[in-house]
Amino acid sequence: MSVRERILDATAQIASEAGVAHLTLERVAEKSGVSNGGLLYHFASKDALLKAVIDHEADKFDAAVDRLMGAGMPLLEAYVEASCSTHRRIAGLAASFLAAAALDRTLLAPYQARCEAWRERLRADGVPADAVRAAKLMGDGLLVGSALGLVALSADELASVKRHMLWLMRPRYEVELLRTAEAALAFGT
């Protein structure tokens, strides 16, 4: 693990456990095993560090989706699966960031950019706009609900929610795929 990754992981752990209000650069440096100067070499400010943590967690999410797709799962299903499997792991971190973002909305910029990139990626894969919105709302709702302690699903309940979300989105997705196939066939004749 690189020094940068150790710093990001230490920041996420402190933010999850104690909240962003109790996150200091000194505490992060100590937890990650680097000097204050070493920390500042990688991240010039607490805000830069917090934004980098959001990007780091989003990178982990992207990697999970890519792994699932590599195993043969279609993008929409991989996105829903990754959303369902990630929310518990980062609920504490999300709660901490929601509190910090209430005071400084600019902290949301990396997450907003990632959300837009996901909308574009899903649409480019042929997922209809309604299904993209449903998938995003489900994933974001699950994360925020978990962060605020409003959602406490057992593994069976989460699996059921996931099945229902995919069932609700699937018909529109299949219709779009059918239209695309029909258009391709018509174009080829």
C-alpha positions in Angstrom: 0.0 0.0 0.0 1.4 3.4 -1.0 1.8 6.3 1.5 -1.0 8.1 -0.2 -3.4 5.1 0.2 -2.4 4.8 3.9 -3.2 8.4 4.5 -6.6 8.1 2.7 -7.5 4.9 4.6 -6.5 6.5 7.9 -8.6 9.6 7.1 -11.6 7.4 6.2 -11.3 5.4 9.4 -11.0 8.5 11.6 -13.9 10.3 9.8 -16.0 7.1 10.2 -15.3 6.6 13.9 -15.0 10.2 15.2 -16.5 12.4 12.5 -14.9 15.1 10.3 -15.1 17.6 13.1 -12.5 15.5 15.1 -10.3 14.9 12.1 -7.1 16.7 12.3 -4.1 16.5 10.0 -1.9 15.6 13.0 -4.2 12.7 13.9 -4.2 11.5 10.3 -0.4 11.7 10.1 -0.1 9.7 13.3 -2.6 7.0 12.3 -1.1 6.6 8.8 2.5 6.5 10.2 3.8 9.6 8.3 5.2 12.9 9.4 3.1 16.0 9.2 5.4 17.2 6.4 4.8 13.9 4.6 1.1 14.3 4.9 1.2 17.9 3.6 3.4 16.8 0.7 0.5 14.7 -0.5 -2.4 16.9 0.7 -2.0 20.6 1.2 -5.1 21.0 3.3 -7.9 19.2 5.2 -10.3 20.0 2.4 -8.0 18.5 -0.2 -7.6 15.4 1.9 -11.4 15.0 2.4 -12.1 15.5 -1.4 -9.4 12.9 -2.1 -11.0 10.4 0.3 -14.3 10.8 -1.6 -12.4 10.1 -4.9 -10.6 7.1 -3.3 -13.9 5.6 -2.1 -15.4 6.2 -5.6 -12.4 4.5 -7.2 -13.1 1.5 -4.9 -16.7 1.5 -6.1 -15.7 1.7 -9.7 -13.3 -1.2 -9.3 -16.1 -3.3 -7.7 -18.4 -2.6 -10.7 -15.6 -3.4 -13.1 -14.8 -6.7 -11.3 -18.5 -7.7 -11.5 -18.6 -6.8 -15.1 -15.4 -8.8 -15.7 -17.3 -11.8 -14.2 -20.0 -11.4 -16.9 -22.6 -9.2 -15.1 -24.2 -6.4 -17.2 -23.4 -2.9 -16.1 -26.8 -2.0 -14.6 -26.8 -5.1 -12.5 -23.2 -4.6 -11.5 -23.9 -1.0 -10.5 -26.9 -2.1 -8.3 -24.9 -5.0 -6.8 -21.9 -2.7 -5.9 -24.3 -0.1 -4.4 -25.9 -2.8 -2.2 -22.6 -4.3 -1.1 -20.8 -0.9 -0.4 -23.4 1.0 1.6 -22.7 -0.7 5.0 -18.9 -0.4 4.7 -19.0 3.3 4.1 -22.1 4.3 6.1 -20.0 5.9 8.9 -17.9 7.8 6.5 -20.9 8.9 4.5 -22.5 10.2 7.7 -19.4 12.2 8.6 -19.2 13.7 5.1 -22.9 14.6 5.1 -22.3 16.6 8.3 -19.2 18.3 6.9 -21.0 19.0 3.6 -23.8 20.7 5.4 -21.2 23.3 6.4 -19.2 23.3 3.2 -21.1 22.2 0.0 -17.8 22.3 -2.0 -16.9 19.0 -0.4 -19.6 17.3 -2.5 -18.0 18.3 -5.8 -16.0 15.1 -6.2 -19.1 13.0 -5.4 -21.3 15.1 -7.8 -18.8 14.6 -10.6 -18.7 10.9 -10.0 -22.5 10.7 -10.0 -22.6 12.5 -13.4 -20.0 10.2 -14.8 -22.0 7.2 -13.6 -25.2 8.5 -15.2 -23.3 9.0 -18.5 -21.7 5.5 -18.3 -25.0 3.8 -17.7 -26.7 5.8 -20.5 -23.8 5.0 -22.9 -24.4 1.3 -22.1 -28.0 1.7 -23.4 -29.7 1.9 -20.0 -32.8 4.1 -20.4 -32.9 7.4 -18.5 -35.6 6.2 -16.1 -33.7 3.1 -15.1 -30.5 5.2 -14.6 -32.5 7.5 -12.3 -34.0 4.6 -10.4 -30.5 2.9 -10.0 -29.0 6.2 -8.8 -31.8 7.0 -6.4 -31.7 3.4 -5.0 -27.9 3.5 -4.5 -27.9 7.0 -3.1 -30.9 6.4 -0.9 -29.4 3.2 0.5 -26.2 5.0 1.3 -27.8 8.1 2.9 -30.3 6.0 4.7 -27.6 3.8 6.1 -25.5 6.9 7.0 -28.4 8.4 8.9 -29.4 5.2 10.6 -32.7 5.1 8.8 -32.0 1.8 6.9 -30.9 -1.3 8.8 -31.5 -4.2 6.4 -30.6 -7.8 7.0 -28.7 -9.6 4.3 -32.0 -11.3 3.2 -33.8 -7.9 3.2 -31.0 -6.3 1.1 -31.1 -9.2 -1.4 -34.9 -8.7 -1.7 -34.5 -5.0 -2.3 -31.9 -5.6 -4.9 -34.1 -8.2 -6.7 -37.0 -5.8 -6.7 -34.9 -2.9 -7.9 -33.6 -4.9 -10.8 -37.0 -6.3 -11.5 -38.4 -2.8 -11.7 -35.6 -1.5 -14.0 -35.2 -4.6 -16.2 -38.3 -4.3 -18.4 -37.3 -0.8 -19.6 -33.7 -2.0 -20.0 -34.8 -5.0 -22.1 -37.1 -2.8 -24.2 -34.2 -0.5 -25.0 -32.0 -3.4 -25.9 -34.7 -4.9 -28.1 -35.1 -1.5 -29.9 -31.3 -1.2 -30.4 -31.1 -4.8 -31.8 -34.1 -4.1 -34.1 -32.5 -0.9 -35.3 -29.2 -2.7 -36.0 -31.0 -5.4 -37.9 -33.0 -2.8 -40.0 -29.8 -0.9 -40.7 -28.1 -4.0 -41.9 -30.8 -4.9 -44.5 
